[in-house]
Amino acid sequence: TASPDPVIVNEELTYTITVTNLGPDPVTDAEAVDTLPAGVTLESAISGQGSCVEASGVVTCAIGAMSVGQTVVITIVITPGATGE
């Protein structure tokens, strides 16, 4: 999900990524990776479990252990510096 939609250049856009372990087994080292579009500035990336880092325009969130059916929400805030999608 993204908000606001559409966003105005140089104003923050917040979007969320939902990661769910659909099974059939628990996982011990879940990870989510999101490549940022060119021309945006990362303001923050926060995971409901674990932590996120950014390098060269790629946000990687190390979530860790997830039981079957567990959901983790990641919130990313960016500022677009140019028009685009």
KOLKEDREN-579755 format. One record per atom (N, C-alpha, C): x, y, z; residue in three letters. Coordinates in steps of 0.02 Angstrom, whole numbers, padded with zeros to 5 digits, always signed. Last residue first. Example, Ala and Ser with C-alpha at 12.3 -4.5 7.8 and 13.67 -1.06 7.14 Angstrom:
! residues 2
+00642-00112+00354SER;+00684-00053+00357SER;+00645+00002+00394SER;+00660-00284+00390ALA;+00615-00225+00390ALA;+00660-00165+00390ALA;
//
This chain:
! residues 85
+00351+00334-00598GLU;+00309+00283-00565GLU;+00351+00239-00521GLU;+00378+00513-00599GLY;+00388+00444-00623GLY;+00340+00398-00588GLY;+00470+00663-00560THR;+00409+00628-00578THR;+00425+00559-00605THR;+00588+00669-00423ALA;+00569+00681-00492ALA;+00504+00644-00506ALA;+00616+00633-00296GLY;+00646+00695-00319GLY;+00628+00713-00391GLY;+00518+00566-00163PRO;+00536+00566-00235PRO;+00562+00634-00256PRO;+00563+00503-00015THR;+00546+00567-00044THR;+00567+00565-00117THR;+00494+00368+00085ILE;+00540+00396+00036ILE;+00517+00466+00016ILE;+00478+00247+00207VAL;+00461+00317+00190VAL;+00516+00343+00143VAL;+00408+00092+00242ILE;+00463+00128+00208ILE;+00438+00197+00190ILE;+00374-00035+00352THR;+00353+00032+00331THR;+00414+00069+00304THR;+00321-00200+00357ILE;+00379-00156+00348ILE;+00353-00089+00321ILE;+00249-00322+00458VAL;+00238-00264+00416VAL;+00301-00220+00416VAL;+00229-00496+00460VAL;+00271-00440+00482VAL;+00260-00383+00432VAL;+00135-00635+00515THR;+00141-00579+00469THR;+00185-00525+00501THR;+00124-00813+00526GLN;+00145-00749+00554GLN;+00153-00697+00499GLN;+00101-00936+00468GLY;+00045-00889+00474GLY;+00063-00821+00502GLY;+00228-01013+00557VAL;+00179-01021+00503VAL;+00120-00975+00517VAL;+00346-00892+00623SER;+00306-00953+00628SER;+00257-00955+00569SER;+00506-00834+00586MET;+00434-00823+00576MET;+00397-00890+00581MET;+00662-00758+00626ALA;+00615-00815+00632ALA;+00543-00793+00623ALA;+00710-00621+00520GLY;+00726-00675+00567GLY;+00673-00729+00567GLY;+00717-00503+00446ILE;+00659-00515+00489ILE;+00674-00569+00541ILE;+00807-00384+00381ALA;+00820-00450+00411ALA;+00765-00461+00463ALA;+00780-00298+00238CYS;+00756-00305+00306CYS;+00766-00377+00329CYS;+00856-00189+00130THR;+00854-00258+00151THR;+00833-00260+00224THR;+00841-00085-00005VAL;+00824-00092+00065VAL;+00818-00166+00081VAL;+00950-00014-00118VAL;+00914-00076-00101VAL;+00904-00079-00026VAL;+01032+00093-00147GLY;+00963+00095-00170GLY;+00923+00032-00157GLY;+01155+00060-00085SER;+01151+00068-00158SER;+01079+00064-00184SER;+01075+00000+00054ALA;+01140+00006+00022ALA;+01128+00009-00053ALA;+00993+00005+00210GLU;+00992+00022+00139GLU;+01063+00028+00114GLU;+00913-00105+00328VAL;+00969-00064+00307VAL;+00961-00050+00232VAL;+00808-00150+00465CYS;+00817-00137+00394CYS;+00879-00093+00384CYS;+00771-00285+00583SER;+00794-00218+00565SER;+00805-00213+00490SER;+00642-00367+00681GLY;+00707-00364+00650GLY;+00726-00292+00633GLY;+00477-00321+00649GLN;+00521-00371+00680GLN;+00587-00368+00644GLN;+00423-00218+00581GLY;+00390-00237+00643GLY;+00429-00289+00681GLY;+00547-00110+00514SER;+00513-00174+00513SER;+00481-00187+00581SER;+00570+00037+00426ILE;+00560+00007+00492ILE;+00520-00057+00485ILE;+00658+00158+00353ALA;+00634+00091+00338ALA;+00631+00055+00405ALA;+00661+00329+00294SER;+00663+00278+00347SER;+00637+00212+00320SER;+00697+00399+00179GLU;+00692+00435+00242GLU;+00696+00386+00300GLU;+00783+00390+00030LEU;+00755+00351+00084LEU;+00755+00393+00148LEU;+00741+00477-00113THR;+00783+00478-00053THR;+00747+00438+00001THR;+00743+00436-00288VAL;+00709+00444-00224VAL;+00760+00446-00168VAL;+00805+00408-00410GLY;+00782+00477-00397GLY;+00743+00486-00333GLY;+00747+00245-00448ALA;+00797+00298-00456ALA;+00766+00365-00439ALA;+00660+00150-00322PRO;+00665+00180-00388PRO;+00720+00233-00389PRO;+00734+00021-00221LEU;+00704+00087-00227LEU;+00710+00113-00298LEU;+00698-00144-00196THR;+00741-00098-00234THR;+00704-00032-00243THR;+00688-00238-00053ASP;+00650-00191-00094ASP;+00699-00144-00129ASP;+00675-00391+00030VAL;+00719-00347-00008VAL;+00676-00303-00054VAL;+00668-00478+00182ALA;+00630-00443+00130ALA;+00678-00394+00097ALA;+00691-00637+00259GLU;+00720-00573+00236GLU;+00675-00544+00182GLU;+00704-00760+00387ALA;+00666-00725+00337ALA;+00697-00657+00322ALA;+00762-00876+00455ASP;+00802-00820+00430ASP;+00766-00783+00374ASP;+00680-00980+00492THR;+00726-00953+00543THR;+00761-00890+00521THR;+00507-01025+00476VAL;+00571-01007+00446VAL;+00615-00975+00500VAL;+00393-01165+00488PRO;+00421-01102+00514PRO;+00487-01088+00477PRO;+00310-01234+00341ASP;+00356-01238+00399ASP;+00374-01169+00424ASP;+00236-01223+00225PRO;+00207-01262+00280PRO;+00250-01264+00342PRO;+00191-01049+00256GLY;+00206-01118+00274GLY;+00230-01160+00216GLY;+00176-00918+00233LEU;+00120-00960+00215LEU;+00133-01034+00228LEU;+00220-00783+00316ASN;+00245-00851+00307ASN;+00185-00896+00295ASN;+00214-00624+00243THR;+00177-00676+00279THR;+00209-00744+00264THR;+00242-00454+00243VAL;+00274-00519+00232VAL;+00237-00570+00275VAL;+00195-00307+00168THR;+00174-00358+00216THR;+00205-00425+00196THR;+00251-00145+00160ILE;+00260-00212+00131ILE;+00239-00261+00185ILE;+00194+00020+00131THR;+00204-00037+00175THR;+00210-00100+00133THR;+00249+00190+00111TYR;+00219+00128+00087TYR;+00237+00071+00133TYR;+00239+00362+00100THR;+00246+00306+00145THR;+00213+00245+00113THR;+00321+00499+00037LEU;+00276+00444+00020LEU;+00290+00388+00068LEU;+00347+00674+00057GLU;+00356+00605+00079GLU;+00301+00559+00055GLU;+00387+00777-00083GLU;+00346+00765-00024GLU;+00350+00691-00007GLU;+00454+00791-00203ASN;+00485+00821-00143ASN;+00440+00817-00081ASN;+00308+00776-00299VAL;+00381+00777-00297VAL;+00404+00817-00237VAL;+00169+00699-00222ILE;+00196+00758-00254ILE;+00272+00756-00247ILE;+00086+00544-00256VAL;+00127+00586-00213VAL;+00153+00644-00255VAL;-00087+00494-00287PRO;-00016+00501-00304PRO;+00020+00547-00254PRO;-00071+00439-00131ASP;-00068+00411-00199ASP;-00113+00453-00243ASP;+00031+00464+00017PRO;-00028+00474-00025PRO;-00018+00445-00095PRO;+00040+00287+00023SER;+00001+00346+00041SER;+00048+00406+00045SER;+00019+00116-00026ALA;+00057+00179-00029ALA;+00011+00237-00010ALA;+00042-00059+00000THR;+00000+00000+00000THR;+00044+00062+00000THR;
//
